[in-house]
Amino acid sequence: MRILLYRGDGQTGGWVEDFARVLPGAETLSWQEGETLGTCDYAVLWAPPAALLAQLGHVKAVFLMGAGADAILKFGESLPDVPLVRLGDAGMAVQMAEYVTYATLRYFRRFDEYEQQARHGLWSPLPSYAKEDFTVGVMGLGKLGLRVVETMRGFGFPVRGWSRTPKDLPGVECFAGLESLDAFLSGTRVLVSLLPLTPDTNNLLDRRRLATLPQGAYVINVARGAQVAEPDLLALIRSGHIAGATLDVFRNEPLPAPHPFWDEPRITITPHISAVTLRDEAVRQIAFKIAAFESGQPVDDIVDRNLGY
């Protein structure tokens, strides 16, 4: 078996070693711009160029080194007509839950305000928020979203979820479809986006929808930056309607130096680190799915190109 490994940053060394350990009978290949790719059975990719994708029509499947598919689906018709398989979890769900928990508790316990007070030498206890008034709304109820829902419920927060298709989750108020989005948002105090980026979710959270959130709501985006209309979010924060935001993803990354988000103290910025791919777990998951392909068994997490995830 021959497996092509390609990363846009060139950091494939550890992946080669891990595949050699998990699949000792497999041969790993590399590719450089301008080369002609030899025959291989599978490709494992992150941020590939179009020139490489054009040579992958003969592989049995293409595996992505992440949970999102938008970065490869942007190539459209130039993609090879083979299964695209994304990572289902590979350690990312617990990381995502940790990140969202931190951001939610920082706002709920008013730690952000205490940080500001400490910088000015102020000792002033603030009134506590009532947890029953602090509904956490999670957009996207896949594997990552479900872990976040479970974690927030464990802390005793009221939780609601919104997804493209109907879900039935114990103890969670569920909403589905665009027709229910305003109702979902209007009762959400902490909004968490975990949606995949598709044509339907691009700019989904624009000024009108963000303004549907109640006064003093908080926004946490750990999905894709293009889902949020950035100027609209900034305007609503500056007006006081939205209390603040914790943002890990942006329309343009790295976030440009002159971007106004950097100068807004009510916005907390992190550099797309809410859930990073854990290589060891990812390699084991991909190896398991390769074995399923080889034996003709069903394979999870095949990308639906029409849905975008």
Summary of the structure (lengths in Angstrom):
residues: 309
radius of gyration: 21.3
end to end distance: 27.5
largest distance: 67.7
contacts: 942
relative contact order: 0.14
helix: 36%
strand: 17%
